[in-house]
Structures are given as C-alpha cells and as structure tokens.
Amino acid sequence: MHTNIGDSPQDVTGGCEDRVPAPFQRFLLKINLKRGKNLVIRDKRSGTSDPYVKFKIEGKQFYKSKVVYKDLNPRQEMFNLIHAIPLIMLQVYDKNRTSDDFMGSGFISLRDLELHKNQMWTGVLCITLVEGQDMPQCGQGDIYVRFRLGDQKYKSKNLCIQANPQWREQFDFNQFEDNQEPLQVEIESPFLCARLEVDVSTLTVNERQLYSYMLNPGKGRVVFLITLRPVWGVSISDIENASFLKNSHNCMRDIGILQVGIIRANDLTATDINGKSNTLCVIELGNSKLQTHTVYKNVNPEWKKSFTFPIKDITDVVELTVFDENGDKAPNFLGKVAIPLLTVKNGQEITLLLKKEKLGSTSKGTITLVLEVIYNKVKIKSTWSKIVNPKEAKLTEETIKFNKKVILIGFCKIFTAVLSTLQYIKSCFQWESTQRSLIAFLIFLLTVWHWELFMLPLFLLLLIGWNYFQLSTGRASYNQDLVSDEEPGKKGLIDKIYMVQEVVLVVQNVLEEIANIGERVKNIFNWSVPFLSCLACLVLFVAAGLLYLIPLRYIVLIWGINKFTKKLRNPYSIDSNEILDFLKRVPSDVQKVRSNFTYRYGGNSLKMSALFAVPEFPSVAEIYPLALFDY
C-alpha cells in the first residue's frame, strides 16, 4: 500500500469516517515500512536528510522506526502490532542534534486491508490435561486449570484440593499462522496461584509432547500433553469460484467437510439513523469460526461467499449470526439461525427466518444459504467411536449465576453426601490409594454373581419400536412435548448464603443435568433425531443378543476389570462414560426448539431407511446393515 506524505503535521484523523469491522478476536497487523521515495531535503549543506517515521494511534505514538542517515530514499523495516483500530497515522521527521524537522505525514485506513486471511487456522493443538502431582493439601476449596491461546480460553472442571488431582480432560485450540503468542497455563486454588507459558511454535506435527511443569517450590507439578495436528478443509472464497472438496478422505481425522454458501440476507433490522445497517455474518461450527466481509449501509446485503469447515462430529449444529458492525464498539446483534448437520440437504438453496439470540422466537429478516456435506468414506466407519467419546466442549461458556427458581437449599447436604460418595468410588478406579482400590476390586469380583437381564434392553427396544409405530401411523407427534425457550427471569447472587455458593451451584447444575438427561432419553424414543434413534435400536438389539447368549456376570466382570485396570494400563487415558457421551448428542426439548430440527413423518409412507436423514451418507449400508430396510 502506498501512502502519500502530506505537508501538514496536524492530526489527519479528524472527520475521517473510515472504519474496520468490529473484531471478534484480536488481529495481528504486520506493518512493513518498505521505503521512502524523493523525501524532502532538510540538510541544505549535504543535500540529504536523516529520516525516521513515527506511527501513531489516536495521537499516541506506538512505534518509532530507526534513523536512516543521509538518504532521501530509505529502505526497509518491519514490525507487528496486535490491535484493532480504525486508522494509523504516520509522521516523517529529519533527525537533528537539537530539534527534529517535520518532513510530512499521512494515514492508513484499515478498511482498505484484507482481513480474512487471518481467520483461517493452519493447525490444531490437541491438549490433554492429565493431572497434578504433589500438590499442597492445605485448607478446603477447589483447584482448577485455565488455558489460553490468543482469544481462545478453556477452564477445567473444579476438583477438591488433593495431592494428585485427576482432571483427564481433552480439548482443541486452533493455531493461527500469525499468532506468535505462547500458550498460557494458570493453576488456581484458594492457596495456590501459578502461571506458566509454553512455546507452541516449535512443536512437530503429529508428535505428542509430554509437559510436566514444576510450579513454585513445594507447590507440586502439573502434567499435560500437546499434539499439533495438521488441518485441512478450511477455506473462504467467492461463491461463484467455490469448488467443493470432494476428496474428503485427505483428512483422516475428520468425519467430512461442510461447505456453507452465504448468498444474501433480506429485510434486516436498521440500526443507523438513516435506516441502514453495516452487516456481516459469522459462521460457527463447534469451536471453529469464520466471518464474511461487511456490507456497508444495506439492510439487504449480498455476500456471495463460500466457507468450508472440517466436521468433527456428525451431530454438530452450524450456527450463523448476523451482526451490525459498530465501529470500535461491540457489534449489534441482528439475528441468528442454527442448522443440525443431520438435516442438511446437499446443494439446495434455502431461506430461513432469523431468530433472536436465544433462538426462542423469530427476529426480523431472512438469510439465504446453500449447504453441502461430504462425508469421509474412510473415517465414517469410526462414527460410533466418535459418538460415545466425550463431546467437544465450547471454549466460551457463559458465566454461571444463581437462579432463585432452581435453588433448593434443603438438598445441599444430600447432594454433598452423594457427590462425596461418587468421588470416593472414582478414587477407587483411579488407584489414588493402592490398598483401598485393591480391596474394592476384590469385593467387586466376589459380589458379582449370576445375573440375567437380557430382557431389559429388549424391553427398551420394544418401547422404541412402539413409538416408531405410533409416529408412522400418525397417532403421535415427535414434537408434542416441545417447550419454548422462554427468556429467563432476573438472576442475582444470594448474599445471605454466600458461604454455600459452590454447593448451591452444584445442586442447580445437577438438577438441570438430570432434567436434560430425561428429556434426551425421551427424545431417543420419540425419534426426534432418527439417525441416533436408529443407532440406539441397533445397539439395544445387539445388547439383547449378547445378554441372552452370555451370562451377565461375565459381562459385568469384564467391565469391572477394564474399569479398575484402565488407569494401570494407560496412565494418560481420558475418562469417559459412553452412555452419557451418546446422550449428549441427543437434543433436549429446548435445544430442539433452538436448532430447527425439521424431521417430518408422512403417515404410512415413512421408511426406516429415511430415518437416518443423512444426505449422501456413502457407507451407512456397509456399517449398519441391520438398521437399513424398507417396508
């Protein structure tokens, strides 16, 4: 970019209306001061000058270049700035012994720069928080770990203070080429506050690194693993030039590729006095996020952009949010839609009504899209292992606050006792005490006797089949029990019970989780997500057969032996509950309302093969042959 140097040293920012899109994450601005050409002569004797440049933001200097002596055509210098500002001013001076002579000034508007390249990540950091070792056991409270890379943040679960806390959590951070910041790790507890940094720029691709960092002297260690994975399938292009990535097997770790074509939006809310808006759209899939350019002063914008994302979970929901750019301030929300990947119809142009931020009711305006999903023909065979593994957590969770409607102080002691019992059982599986775990293991083996329960999964299978019959004959509707997502009432802290805040939050979260699990189980039987209900039928059928042929005590013994020896066989294993991980893929009633699940049942014309609702799913017939049949 060429900038003309003016003759006035005045601040040229006044009255300028150029703006850049409000950032959703910090931008790394690379400034390359390449050269000056035919600068003003200030040293009359030698016929040259000693130029240097000052860079300013809102009148404040943030960088000063080196002095190039006796040169009217100076060359090159480069530096970086992590910021997001509308205008950069530069002033050129001639270096003198007393006062420097002004040579000219100019400015750079970031509106003219291309911002989209930095959106695309070049790698994925797979981080596993394993455990703490030799931690101080003083007092009571919780201990947790925070990770941060740029604007990406992750907070571990809270554990009771103990010598060797076992987190066993895994999450991913996207790595951007221009982000040179180290990975920041913070360990927090009432009696411990430690911070450390990890240089992730030197990691080798696909090579797992074990980190065991010593905290302050006598404060123990924290152990975690980091693996840098390559990324494939992330792109931004004009919709006319978009070529879909058919060879989705190039990335063996992902299930497939999602392509989102954002064509236009219509009749959006006007936020400016002149009845216009500066609109842009943000696309999110899991923790991956891309955005369009801003269309200024238009409530009927046409973006015509195509975005591609790698798919990690076939039960994910892609969210599109339309904002009004508001300069340096936070953007104004205009509307939002959420589309489950299992409902995508490839290549079909669709127009959806925008909804409010909580997705409970409609907002003003529509958005027109074209979606396409291509599944990895190789990786799709491990779909089951993906579904029963822990679902990727959102890296930006809302802060939990008190809700008076769900607080039940009378149950605090009961839940505390239950949680303590569960923590004790878990400690036996983790072998925190060898003697205690060994005794528990022997008791488990001795108490497992003959047990026949093959009729239990068979009964559940029949119940799902009965609900399918009810739906196919039109006697019931899959959404008859849906509830609307009402705006929550006022929330606030309860000062009088501040000392039991953590216990009350646990009560609230457990009650909510129990209710969600009940709704998810109901929605499996109601065929709310046909693919998952059909998968549940297959599992229940196989389970009934196994329990019929194999005595239960042998199955329970195998499960118990695996559970007790898992920590011994793989010290860095991630704890998981296959049933709960599967249920988390099933939407609750509120999520069904929010996510626009649009499965329809056409009376007697319903076919079992259509219940998967997965367009162009190439290997389903090979993977789940028992679940595909027509009638």
N, C-alpha and C positions, 0 to 999 in steps of 0.2 A: 504494500500500500504506500502510495506517495502522498506526502503531506507538504503543502506549500507553507513556507515560513513568512509570516506577516511582519509588518514594521512596528506594530504597537505592542508594548509589554502588558497591556491590560488583559484582565481575565476574560477570555472569549466565551466562557460557558454561559454567560447571562443571555437569556432569551432563546437558548437552543432547545428545541423540542425533541431531539433525538433520544430514543430510549431503547433499551435492550430488553428481551424477555426476562421476566422475573425468574430467577434461578430456582430450580428445585434441588440443586446441590451446588457446592462451590465449583467454580470454573477455574482452571489453570490457564492464565493468559501468558503466552510466550511472546515477548517483545524482542525483535531483532533489529537493533539500530545499525542498519547496514552501511549507510554512507551519507555524507552531505555533499552538495554539489554547488559550486560557484557561490560560496558564502561571502558575506560582506568583509571587506578589508578593514581591519581596525588598527593594525600596526603599520602606520604610513611609511616608516623607515624601511622595513623589510618587505612591505607589500603583501603581508600574510596576516593570519590571525592564529590564536591558540584556542580553538573552540571546544566546548563541552555542552552537554544537554542536561536540563533539569526536567524531570517528569513529575507532574502534579495531579492530584485528585482533589477537587473542590478547594483549590487554593493551597493545599498542603503538599509539600514535596515528599515523595516516597522513594525516589531513586535519582541518583546523580551519576552521569557517565564519567569516564576518565577523560583527562585533558589530552587532546592531540595537538602537539606543538607545531607551529609554523606549517599549517596545512589548511587550504580552503576546500579540500575535497576529502575529509576524513572518512575512515572506514573502521571496521565492523566491531560490534559489541552486542551481546545477547544476555538477557536476564528473564526470570519468570516472576509472575505475580499471581497469587491465589486470591482472587477477589471477584466481585461482580459490580461494576459501576457503569454509569451511562456514558461518561466522557472522560478522556485523558487529555490533559494539556501538557505541551512540551515547550520549553523556552531555551534558546541557544544564547550562550554568553561567550565572550572573549576573556580568557584568563589574564589578569594583570596583577602586579605586586600589591597595588592598593585596592582600588575598587574595580570590579569586573564590568566590562562594557556589554550592553544588551545588543544582540545581533538579529533577533527575530523570534516569533512564536507561532504556534499552530496547535491544532487539536485533532484527536482521533475519535470518531464515534463508533462505539462497539456495535451499533445497529448494522453497520456495513460488513461485519465479520461473520464468518460461517461458524455456528455454534454446535452443529450437530455431530461433528466428528468425535468430540469428547464424550458423547453419550454412550458410545459403543465400547463395551468392555472386551479386553483381549485375553483374559484368563479368569479362572475361578479358583479361589482359595478355599479348599475344603478343610475346615478347622474342627478338631475333636478335643473338647475339654475333658480330660481324663479324671484327674484327682488332685487333691492336696496332700502333702506329706509333712508329718511332724509339725503340724500347726499348733499354736498355743491354745490351751484349753482353759482360759480364764473367763469367768463370768458366763452369762447366758445371752442368747441372741442368735442371729443368723449370719451366715457368711455367704457371699456370692462373688461372682467374677463378671466384669464388664469388658467387652472387646469393642474396639473402634478402629475403623479404617476409612479415613475421609469422613463422609457423612453417613456411612453405614455403621449401625450400632447393634450390639447383641448383649443381652443381660441373661446370665444363667439363672437357674432356679435357686431359691434360698434353701440352704441346708443348716441344720443345727450345728453350732460350734462343736467340732470334734477334732481329734488328732489327724485323721485321714479322711476328709470329706470326699465322697464319690459322686461326681456330677455325671459323667458319662453322657455328654451331650455333643451333638454334631450339627454344624451349620455351615453355610457358604457365604463368602464375601466375593463380590465381583471386583476384579482388578483392572484398573484403567491404565492405559499406557502413560498418560500424562500425570498420573498421581504418584508422586515420589515420597509420599508420607509413609512413615513406618506404622506397623500395626501396634496399637496401644492397648495394653492389658492392665486392668485395675482390679485389685483384690480388696474387698471391703467387708468389714465387720465392726462391731462396736469397739473392739480393742486392736484392730489391725487395719492399716491403710497403706497399701503398697502399690507402686506403679512401675511398669517396665515397658520397653519398646522393643519390637522385633523388626529387623530389616528384611522385608519380604522380596526386595528387588533382586536378591541373589539366589532365590530358590530355583532348583532344577525341576523342569516339567516332569510330572508323573513320578516324582521321587518323594516318599514320605519322610518328613523330618520330625524327630522327637526332640521336644524342648522341655528341659527340667530346670526351671529358674529358681535360684536361691533368692528368697525375699530378704528383708532386713535380718541382721544377725539374730539367730534364735527364733525367727518367725516362720521357719519351715520353707517348703518348696511348693510350686505349682507346676503340674505336668500337663502338657497338651501336645497335640500332633497337628502338623500343617502339611498339606499336599497341594501343589499347584497343578491344576488341570487345564488343558487347552480348551478353548471354546470355539464352537462352530455353529453357524446358522444365525448370527446376529447381523442385521443389515438395515439400512434406510435408503430408499430410492424413490424416484418418481413412479407413480402407479403405471404409467404407460410403458416404462422401461423395466418393470419388475419381471424377473424371470424366476419362477418358483424353484426351490431347491429339491428336485426330485430324488436325488441320491442322499436320502436322509440317513443311510447307514454309515456315512462318513464319520459321524459322531457316535461312537459305540456306547457312550454312557447315557445318552438321552433317548427318550421314547420316540421322539419325532420332532417335527418342525411346525410351528404355527406362523402363518402369514396373515397379517391384518392390513387390508387396504382401506384407508380412511378417505372417503370421497368428498363428503361435504356435510355441513350442518345447516339447518334451516330454522328461522324464526326464533333465534336465541334471545335471551333477556338483554336489553340495552342497559348498560351501566353508566355511560357517559351522558353529559347534559345534552349533547347533540343527537341522542338516540342511537348511538353506535356502541360497539364493543371491540376490543382488541383480543381476538380469540385464538386459542391454541388448544390442542388436545394431548393428554398424557395417557399412554397405554401401559398397563401393568399386568404382568403375568408372574405370579408368585412374588419374588423379590427383584425381578427384572423390570426395568422401567425405561421407556423411550418416549419422546415427545415430538410433535410436529413443530413447524415454524409458526410464527404469529402472523395472522392476517389482520391488518390494522383497519379500524373503523368500518366494521362489517358485521352484521348480525346473521348473514347467510354466507359464511366462509366456505371456500373450496380449497381443501388442502391437496388432495390427489397425491397422497404419499402412501408408500407401502413399507411395512415393517415386518421383520421376521424374528421369531424367538425360538430358542430350543425348549422343548417340552420335557419337564422332569416328572410330571405326574399327570396321568390322563384325567384325573378328577379335578384338576385345577380350574379356576374361573378367570377369564380375562376381563379386566376392568378398564373402561375408557371414561376419562373425566375431562370435561370441557371447562376451561378457565378463561377469565378475562384478565389479561396482563395489566398490572397496576404499577408499572414503573419499578421503583426500588422497594415498594411495599409488597405485602403478601398478595398473591393473585385472588381475584374474586371467583367464587365457585358459581358455575352456571348450570351444570347438570352432569349426570353420571349414568352409565349402563354397565351391567355385569352379565357375561355370557359364559355358561359352562362349556368346556371343550367337547363334552359328550353330546351337546346339542347342535354343534356346528354342521351346517350343510355346505359342503365344499363348492366354492365358486358362485354362490347365489348372492345377489345383491339384496340387502335387507335394510329397512329403515325402522329405527327403534325410537320410542319416546324416551326422552331424557327423564331421569328421576332425581329426587333430592339426595342430599349427601348420605343419609342413612338408608336410601333405596326403599323407603317405606311408601312414598307417594310420588306422583308424577310432577315434574318441573316443566318449564316452558321450553319448547323446541324439540327438534328431532335430529338424529345423526344417521347418515347413510354409510354402510360398510360392506365390504366383501371379505369373507373369512375362508381360509382353507387350511386343512390339517393333513399333513403327510406323515404316516407312522413309519417308524423304523422297523423294517421287516425282520431284522435280526434281534433287536433289543426288545421287541414287543413280546417275545416268548418269556421274558422275565417280569411281565406285568404283575403277576401275583406277588412276587417278592417285593416289588415296589409298593404295592397297596398295603401289605402287612408290616412294612417298615415305618418308622416314625415319619410323620408328615413334616415337611419343611415349615419351620415357624416363621411368621412375619417378623422382620427385623425392626419394624417401627410399630410397636404396640402402644395403645392408648394407656395412659396412667390410670391405675385402678383407684377408684374413690369409693367412699362409703355410700351405700344406698339404704336409706332407712326402711324401705319396704321389704328388704330381704334379710335384714339383720335380726337374728334371733339369739339374743344374749344368753337365754336359758340353756342353749345347747353348746355353749362354749366348752364346758368341762367334758361333755360327752365326746365331742369331736376331738378334743385334745387327747383323751384316752384312746380313741380309735386310731388316731394318727400315730400315737406313741407305739401302739401295738404293731401297726403296719411297718413302722420304722424298725422295730425290733426284728420282725420277720425278714425284712430286707437286709438287715445287717447279718443275718444268718447266711443268706445267699451270697453276700459279699465277702464272707470269711474275715470280717473285722476282728473276730476272736476265734482262733482255731479251735479251742476247746468247746466253745458254745456251738459253733457251726457243726462240728463233728458229732456232738450229742444230738443236735436237731436232725442231722442226716440219718443217724441210726434210728431215732424214734420214727422218722418218716417211713423208713423201709419196713419197720416192724408193724406199723399200723395200717399199711396198705394191704388189704385182703381182697378176696373175691368180690367183684362189683360189676353188675350188668346194667348198663344204662343206654343200650343201643336205641331204646325207644324214645329217648329224649330228643336227639337230633331228628329222628324220624317224625316225631310229633311236630317239631318246628317246620320241617319240610312240608308236611301236610298243611300246616297253617298258612305258609306262604302260597302253596298251591290253591288253597281255598280262596285266598284274597285275589289271586290271579283270575280264578273262575268268576268271582264277583265282579271284577273290573271288566272282564271280557264280555260278560252278559249285560253290562250296564247297570247292575244293581248297586254299585258303589262307585265313588269318585276318588281318585288318588289325592285330590286336594281338598277333600271335605273337612279336614281338620286343620287347615292352614289358619294361622293367626297373622294379623297385620303387625308391622313393625312400628309401634307407636313411639312417639317421642318420649324419652324418659323424663320423669319428674325431676324436680330440683334435688341435687345431691350436695352433701356437705359433710364435714368432719363432725364427729360427736365428741365434743371436748370432755364431757364428764367421764367417758370410758376410754380416754386416750391410752391408758396403760394396757388395755387389752385390744388395741387396734389390730395387731397382727393376727390374733386368734379370731376376731370377728371377720376379718377379711377371708381367712381360711374357711370359716363357716359359709360365708356368702358364696365363695367360689365353688365349694364342694356342692352346695345345694344347686347352684346353676349348672354345674357339670353333670350332676345326676339327672336333672331335668332334660338336658341336652341329649344325654345317652338314651334316655327313654324315648325321646322323640326320634332319634336316629334309628333305633331298633324298630319302632313303629313304621318308619318310612321305608325300611327294607321290606317289611311285609306288605306295605301299600304300593310297592313298585314305583316309588317316587323317582328312583334312578334305575331304570330297567337293567342296565349293564351290571350294576352292583347286586341287584336282587337276583339276577340270573346266576351270577358268580356265587352268591350265598347258597342258592339251590344246589349248585354243583358240589360245593364244599360239604353241605349237610348230607347230601346223598352219599358222598364218599365216606364221611364220618360215620353215617349209619351202617354202611357196609363193613367198615373196619371194626366198629364196636360189636357188630354181630359176629364177626369171624374171630376177633382177638379179644380175650378177656380184658376187662377194663383195668384190672390191677397191673397187667403188664404195660399198658399204655401209660398209666399214672406213674409206674416205676421209671419208665424211660424218660418221661417228662421231668420227674423229680431229680433223677440222676443228672440229666442235662442241665437243670437249673442250678443244682448245687456245685457242679463241676465247671460251669461256664467261666467263672472268674479264674479258676485254676488253669484252664486250657488256653484262655485268651485274656490276658490282664487288661488289654485296651479295648475290650468289647463294649458296644453300646447297648445299654439296657433297653428293652422294648417289650411291649405287650401286643402281640399280633392281633388280638380281637379288638382292643381299643384303637389301635392304629388303623384297622379296617373301618371301624365305625366313624372315625374322624373324616373319612372320605364321604360319608353319607350326610347330606344336609339336614340340619334341624328345620323345624317349621319356619322360623324366622329367616333362615338362610334360603329356603325355597322361595319365599316371597322376594327376597333381595336379589336372587340370582337369575330370575326369569326362567325357571325350569319349565319347558314348554312341551313335555311329552304329552301326547294325546292318544286316546284309545278310541277306536272307531267301532264300538259294539262288537258284533260277532266276527268282524273282519280282521281282528287283531291276530298277528302272527308272532309266535315265540321268537323267531329269528330276528324280528324287528325290534325286540326289546333291548338289544344292545345299544341301539341308537348311536352307533359309532360309524360314521361315513367312511367308506373306502378302507375298512379295517382289514388288511390283507391276510392276516394269519389267524383270525379268530377260529375258523373252521378247523384248523390244524391243532390249535391249543385247547379249545374247549369243545370237542366234537359232541359230547353228551348234551350240551346245552343248546345245540342248534337243530331244530326240527320244525317243520311246518305242519299245519293241520288245516 
